[in-house]
């Protein structure tokens, strides 16, 4: 029925349940929305659109979806619940609510439930829009607002993104596209698992191993049904033997009571915010993993919360130092005998992958609340994000500008997590693979020196005039240029298209400022490509495979003479043009990032070593082999201000590992007016950054918290401490 409506039609769905075959890329059947259509229900949980089973293994189905190239501009979906119905799918697929790309798109007052993925071929996605790709028109003004995303599928096999602004680059040449002016606003995202959850009033053990559970509402359990108990506390501790997976024995003629059997006699009755069938969705650390024959026995540090009919997903198990092994996969739990205890379970694996190392391994799947790939002017504001691994997550594609403000993050591993700096088209060692045509030193770098500080920043356009070569003004020194680097307050450089053959004479000026000297050197490399490279001024680019080696490394683009050529500045004169199979690749960067006025409440540490600890804001650089230099930086201008960072439920973390802010490879950052309540003595750290300034960040007691240089292993001064020092020296 929905496929029969014309473009620019408003489709009203009255109260009730509507079944849809939806849409999946490359799958015949189903339907797609059209440009200008409005699909409007009678209200959340009044109108429900439910995805029917899809039969194509590995496909990603959406209840409302369209092809990437469809460009469904001026589309709106509003006022309904979309049941992605992943548990009801007939094949191993992924299921989401809405996928519509284009311009002027509105997704409002939509509740998406039961989304996720049962196939390793597809990441789970609930709502995805924008769709910026180089071969299609640039999308802009896509808004997702006042939506609810909760009740994710209980049995995913890999990560799921709740709301995504899609973008990407062309695989062949790496040319990037960006969506513009897209917003996620006032949405509620809660990735807590829930399977007919019931609150618990009391659990009574009477100094025995058998506990009687009294629920606040009828539990509706049958004999030997598996349940997961969470939130039971004894003497301030969550004991592993009364939280986790148990079989329930209902008390006859009492719909509020059932019994469980613990492995140990309990010294007291537990208290706390106790539930059945509301297990947390966060990662669970692995304590031990062994294999006997084809049976693997897994022990977790805290309850695994798995029951028969579900799977267990292992991550970051190493064999011979590598995670590329058969342990890191999803394994079914089909029999009750596989649940040995709340912290021990078994699964079948064959052949044996080898001796596992589980120091930094965990079970579970990740949830990303919001993913904003490839954006200009993205705004994430006013959202409430609960029980996700990451709030705002990004590890792919370059992004220009993002503002994250006035959000509430609860029980997250990180509110903002960005691990960027990967090489576009790079190999496993993050080395470039896009082969170039020529690599020469035909141009030259001009070095303009002034007598007084010039005040010019990198990227500013200057007009150079008055430079003479051989008595003539007709030479490459003169013209308009973007400043490539600022080596000192009294010097700057720019790229010339050709070598003038000599240093300049005469009376050169730049925007009216006179030169003390204007000289050239042969450290400017010109890289020519066979197809458009997609790079812009000051983008970071990796070059490898050239001889002499001075051409190789990671550089900032100094100029873009044409769509198929760019220049960069080498550390030394290579003395010849390059030979060899040289290649290039852009580094994925973030231009400008503002993170302000958010409340961030972190989970406690799950893995104590070898993995990033809980962190309020983490801006990090992807490692490469060989290691990349500090500059060019991956993050441009960063402002982090007015945020509150603490642990969920005002907890304390004895590991002292969690951080409020961690910055790596930021060209410039201002961190100010944040309030932090964490146990670590230096909760704000940075490494390999340019200019980072801290001001008036405080503990809840009002004590000043200084930034900490993790490489130098020392605190850094800020305006407050500098003022105190000046006052002391003046006395």
Protein Blocks (a to p, Z undefined) as FASTA:
>chain_A
ZZmpcehiacdddedddddebjaehiaghjdddehiacddfbehkbccdddddfbehiac
dfbdcdfklopghiacehiaddeklmmpcbdcdddfbdcedehiacehiacehiacfbfk
bccdfbdghjiafkbccdehiacehiacehiafkbcbdcdfbdcdddddfklopacddeh
iacehiacdfbdcehiacdfbdceklpabdcdddfbdfkiaehiacddehiaeehiacfk
lgccddddddehiakbccdddfbdcfbdcedjddehiacfbdcddfbdcdehjaccdddf
bdfkiaehiacddehiaeehiabbfklccdddfbfklmmbfkbccddddddfbjcdfklg
cedddddfbacehiahiacehiacehifblcdcfehjafbdcdehiacehifbfbdcdeh
iaehiafkopafbdcfbdcfkbccdddddfbdehiaehiacddehiaeehiabdfkbccd
ddfbdfbfkbccdddfbdehiacehjddeehiacfbdcddfkbccdddfbdehiaehiac
ddehiacfklgccdddfbdfbfkbccdddfbdehiacedjdddddddddfbdcdehiacd
ddddfblghpacddfbdcddddddddddfbdcfblcdcdehiacddehhiacfklmacfb
dcehiabdcdehiacddfbfblcccehiabdcdehiacfkopacddddfklopacddfkl
mmmmmmmmmZZ
